Amino acid sequence: MNVLLLRSGNGTRDELGGVLGRCGLAVDVIDSRDADAWLFTGKPYALILLDAAQPAAAHVAIRSIRRSSSAPLLVLTQRDQVADRLEGLAQGATEYLVKPCAPADLVARAWALASGGHGPEAAVLRLADLAIDRASGKAFRQGVDLGLSATLFELLDALMARRGQVLSRAELIKAAWGSSAGERDNMVTVGILRLRQKLDDPFDLKLLHTVRGEGYVLALRNDH
């Protein structure tokens, strides 16, 4: 998905564009003062991200963006004044995120807004650039089919359904192999290893994490 990042100062490209780019989003970075001319070219964007230095400048940029695009608009700001945010929302901003923000928060909000609820969302679960389609039994990262076996898909589906929560080995055995399966650690160890090889190894952003002594969790982590 294409994202337009409008920056108001130096360093934004590396700090924000890099984070989004590593998560599979195609990011164009330009100066916010050039937004109107850039959007006039008609390139489709799933999300516009405005890094705003001052509220007044942000409101000008929002009005300019809305003359040319109806894409979701996420505004990053260092000021968290209610009046400023309400004015920005009235001008056409979709959502505000206050800086400094954790990279995981930025990625989560960017993907949520960029996906926009289009398509059969009821059957699709998403986390950053990961999407699992329960109807077809397929999982994708950055639009690429991970080619999971039925067992690996069941493991991932269990983790995805409770993303952000730690699942024990017993819970994963029940989800992927059924309640009749014995408590055999090697089943989970091998399954998680193979899932990581498909899910995380080819990508910079790691989603599957081990919580020592407790189990495994599918989540965005700030240290990855």
Secondary structure as UniProt FT lines:
FT   STRAND          2..7
FT   TURN            10..11
FT   HELIX           13..17
FT   HELIX           18..22
FT   TURN            23..24
FT   STRAND          26..31
FT   HELIX           32..34
FT   HELIX           35..39
FT   TURN            40..41
FT   STRAND          47..52
FT   HELIX           55..66
FT   TURN            67..68
FT   STRAND          73..77
FT   HELIX           82..91
FT   STRAND          95..98
FT   HELIX           103..115
FT   TURN            116..117
FT   HELIX           121..123
FT   STRAND          124..127
FT   TURN            128..129
FT   STRAND          130..133
FT   TURN            134..137
FT   STRAND          138..141
FT   TURN            142..143
FT   STRAND          144..145
FT   HELIX           150..161
FT   TURN            162..164
FT   HELIX           169..177
FT   TURN            179..180
FT   HELIX           185..199
FT   TURN            200..202
FT   STRAND          208..211
FT   TURN            212..214
FT   STRAND          215..218
FT   TURN            222..223
//
